Amino acid sequence: MQDLKITLIQSDLHWEDIDANLSMFEEKIWQISGSTDVIVLPEMFTTGFTMAANKKAEHMNMKTFKWMKQMADQTGALILGSYIVTVHDRYYNRLLWMEPGGNFKTYDKRHLFRMDNEHKTYSPGESLLIATWRGWKICPLICYDLRFPVWSRNKWDRVNQKLSYDVAIYVANWPVTRIDTWDTLLKARAIENLSFVVGVNRIGQDEQGVEYNGHSSIISPKGEVIYTNEGGEAVRTMELSANALHAFRDRFPAYIDSDDFTIEFEEYEESEF
């Protein structure tokens, strides 16, 4: 397990304009200096946080999917970001995990932001994604998921003597009015899970008048802020230390005393969506 280079792209978004956003992020990706292992884009990076899923949803394997595959192939990096996907007449706020070569995985946002009626437009995900890249176990999540610690709990496997993941990555459209909560919860998730936490948020103002000021951050397993950016456009690559992660877990193995639990899922009726 080597150190992991991770690039955070903090940007304004063109409202509901998929082509403009793909062009913009392609330019930003080419601004990355040197090599990187992971490139992280914000939540709904092709549209902004819109409920116009009936107009902006894409089928899998179409424009954004193909664009992410191209970017992954050209950079040699894992690309992460969420966009609007339709499957069997349902809409999902879906994070795409795209590797060079076209291997991909998906994560559908579990916790839908009811204060903006996201739960009335999109269907919730029912499974957590934890996958391995460059020797690191990564758990990608989306925005409002940050408020729910049980969902992202880093479980201790008592049989195999290992934790579920090494880094949690949150992609978001998190507004200025609650940015202190974002900062606090990123630290809390790192501390309680003894993992690195990465948060990538957008900036600017959307067409609904909601303002965003970034605060994209990397938090250490101790809860220390390694990097943060307030307000401005940013393309920043940082290195996560594997040695620092393992050394801290060895010195402070609080995970051994964690509680075992299982999550039960509700049954959602078709009429709810």
C-alpha positions in Angstrom: 0.0 0.0 0.0 1.7 3.1 -1.3 0.8 6.8 -0.6 -2.3 7.9 -2.5 -2.3 11.1 -4.7 -5.8 12.6 -4.7 -6.9 15.6 -6.7 -9.8 17.8 -5.5 -11.6 19.9 -8.1 -13.6 22.7 -6.6 -15.6 24.7 -9.1 -18.6 26.7 -10.0 -21.2 24.8 -12.1 -23.1 25.8 -15.2 -26.8 25.3 -14.3 -28.4 22.3 -16.0 -25.9 22.5 -18.9 -24.2 19.1 -19.3 -22.0 20.0 -22.3 -20.7 23.2 -20.7 -19.8 21.4 -17.5 -18.1 18.5 -19.2 -16.0 20.9 -21.3 -15.1 23.0 -18.2 -14.1 20.0 -16.1 -12.1 18.6 -19.0 -10.1 21.8 -19.0 -9.6 21.7 -15.2 -8.4 18.1 -15.4 -5.7 19.1 -17.8 -4.6 21.7 -15.3 -3.5 18.9 -13.0 0.3 19.0 -12.7 2.0 15.7 -12.5 0.5 12.3 -11.9 -2.5 11.6 -9.7 -4.3 8.4 -8.5 -7.8 9.8 -7.9 -9.7 12.8 -9.3 -12.8 13.9 -7.4 -15.6 16.0 -8.9 -18.6 17.6 -7.0 -22.1 16.2 -6.6 -24.2 16.5 -9.7 -21.2 18.0 -11.5 -22.9 18.1 -14.9 -26.0 20.1 -13.8 -25.9 21.5 -10.3 -28.3 20.3 -7.6 -31.4 20.3 -9.7 -34.7 18.4 -9.4 -35.3 18.6 -13.2 -34.4 14.9 -13.5 -37.0 14.3 -16.2 -35.1 16.7 -18.4 -31.5 16.1 -17.4 -31.2 12.4 -16.5 -29.0 10.2 -18.7 -29.1 6.5 -19.3 -26.0 4.6 -18.2 -23.3 4.2 -20.9 -24.2 7.5 -22.5 -22.6 11.0 -22.6 -21.3 11.5 -19.0 -20.4 7.9 -18.6 -18.3 7.9 -21.8 -16.7 11.2 -20.9 -15.6 9.9 -17.5 -14.2 6.8 -19.2 -12.2 9.0 -21.6 -10.9 11.1 -18.7 -9.9 8.1 -16.7 -8.1 6.5 -19.7 -6.3 9.7 -20.5 -5.1 10.5 -17.0 -4.6 7.0 -15.7 -6.6 8.0 -12.6 -9.8 6.9 -10.9 -12.5 9.5 -11.5 -15.3 10.0 -9.0 -18.4 12.3 -9.3 -22.2 12.1 -9.2 -24.7 12.9 -11.9 -28.4 12.2 -12.7 -29.1 8.7 -14.1 -32.3 7.1 -15.1 -32.9 3.3 -14.8 -36.3 1.6 -15.3 -38.2 4.9 -15.1 -36.5 5.9 -11.8 -34.0 8.6 -11.2 -30.9 8.4 -9.1 -28.3 10.8 -7.9 -25.6 8.3 -8.9 -21.9 8.4 -8.2 -19.8 6.8 -10.9 -16.5 5.2 -10.0 -14.6 5.0 -13.3 -11.2 3.4 -13.6 -8.8 3.5 -16.6 -9.7 0.7 -18.9 -13.5 1.1 -18.3 -14.0 -0.9 -15.1 -16.7 1.0 -13.2 -18.9 0.8 -10.1 -21.8 2.9 -8.9 -23.2 4.3 -5.7 -26.7 5.8 -5.5 -27.1 8.5 -2.8 -28.8 6.8 0.2 -29.9 9.9 2.1 -32.0 12.2 -0.1 -32.3 15.9 1.0 -36.0 16.2 1.8 -35.7 19.9 2.6 -35.3 20.4 -1.1 -37.7 17.6 -2.0 -34.9 15.4 -3.4 -36.7 12.4 -2.0 -39.7 13.1 -4.2 -37.6 13.1 -7.3 -34.9 10.5 -6.8 -34.9 7.0 -5.5 -32.6 6.1 -2.6 -29.7 3.8 -2.9 -29.7 0.6 -0.9 -26.1 -0.5 -0.7 -22.8 1.1 0.3 -19.9 1.0 -2.1 -16.4 0.2 -0.8 -13.8 -0.7 -3.4 -10.1 -0.9 -3.7 -7.9 1.3 -5.8 -4.1 1.4 -5.7 -4.2 -0.7 -2.5 -6.5 1.7 -0.7 -10.0 0.8 0.3 -12.3 3.7 -0.6 -15.8 4.5 0.4 -17.5 7.2 -1.7 -20.6 9.0 -0.5 -22.8 11.9 -1.5 -23.5 15.2 0.4 -26.4 14.7 2.8 -25.0 11.2 3.6 -22.4 13.1 5.7 -25.0 13.7 8.4 -25.7 10.0 9.0 -22.7 8.3 10.8 -24.3 4.8 11.0 -24.3 4.5 7.2 -20.6 5.3 6.8 -19.4 3.5 9.9 -16.0 1.9 9.3 -16.7 -1.6 10.7 -14.1 -3.7 12.3 -13.9 -7.3 10.9 -13.1 -9.3 14.0 -12.4 -12.4 12.0 -10.0 -11.0 9.4 -8.7 -8.3 11.8 -9.3 -5.3 9.4 -11.4 -2.2 8.9 -13.7 -1.7 6.0 -12.0 1.3 4.4 -9.1 3.7 4.5 -10.6 6.8 3.1 -14.2 8.1 2.8 -14.9 10.6 0.0 -17.9 12.9 0.1 -18.9 14.8 -3.1 -21.3 17.6 -2.4 -23.4 20.7 -3.2 -23.3 22.0 0.4 -24.5 25.6 0.8 -22.9 28.5 2.6 -25.6 28.7 5.2 -24.6 25.3 6.7 -20.9 25.3 5.9 -19.9 25.1 9.6 -21.8 21.9 9.8 -19.9 20.5 6.7 -16.6 21.4 8.3 -17.5 19.8 11.7 -19.0 16.6 10.3 -16.0 16.0 8.0 -13.8 16.0 11.1 -16.3 13.8 13.0 -16.4 11.2 10.3 -12.6 11.0 10.2 -12.2 10.8 14.0 -14.9 8.2 14.6 -13.8 6.0 11.6 -10.0 6.4 12.1 -9.7 7.1 8.4 -8.9 9.9 6.0 -11.9 11.9 4.9 -12.0 13.9 1.7 -14.9 16.4 0.9 -15.3 18.1 -2.5 -17.9 20.9 -2.6 -18.8 23.4 -5.3 -18.7 27.2 -5.3 -20.8 29.9 -6.8 -24.5 30.5 -6.9 -27.1 28.3 -8.6 -30.2 29.4 -10.5 -32.3 29.0 -7.3 -30.2 31.6 -5.5 -28.4 29.1 -3.3 -24.8 30.1 -2.6 -21.8 27.8 -2.1 -18.3 28.5 -0.9 -16.4 25.3 -1.2 -14.5 24.4 1.9 -13.3 21.3 0.0 -11.1 19.5 2.5 -8.9 16.6 3.5 -9.0 15.5 7.1 -6.5 13.1 8.8 -7.6 10.1 10.9 -6.8 12.3 13.9 -9.3 14.9 12.8 -6.7 17.4 11.7 -7.3 19.5 8.6 -4.6 18.7 6.1 -6.0 20.9 3.4 -9.0 23.2 2.9 -10.0 25.8 0.3 -12.6 28.4 0.9 -14.4 30.2 -1.8 -12.2 30.0 -4.9 -11.7 27.7 -7.9 -9.2 25.1 -7.1 -7.5 22.1 -8.7 -5.3 20.7 -5.9 -3.5 17.4 -5.6 -2.5 16.1 -2.1 -0.9 12.9 -1.0 -2.4 10.7 1.7 0.2 8.9 3.7 -0.3 5.1 4.2 2.3 5.0 6.9 0.6 7.8 8.9 -2.7 6.0 8.6 -1.4 2.7 9.8 0.8 4.2 12.5 -2.1 6.1 14.0 -4.4 3.1 13.9 -1.7 1.0 15.6 -1.3 3.6 18.4 -5.0 4.2 18.9 -7.0 1.1 18.0 -10.4 2.4 19.2 -12.0 0.4 16.4 -11.5 -2.8 18.4 -14.0 -1.6 21.0 -16.6 -0.6 18.4 -20.2 -2.0 18.5 -21.4 -4.5 16.1 -24.7 -3.8 14.3 -26.6 -4.4 11.1 -28.7 -2.0 9.0 -32.3 -2.8 8.1 -33.8 -1.2 5.0 -37.3 0.2 4.6 -39.4 -1.0 1.8 -40.2 1.9 -0.6 -43.4 2.0 -2.5 -43.4 2.8 -6.2 -45.9 5.6 -5.6 -43.4 7.5 -3.4 -41.2 8.3 -6.4 
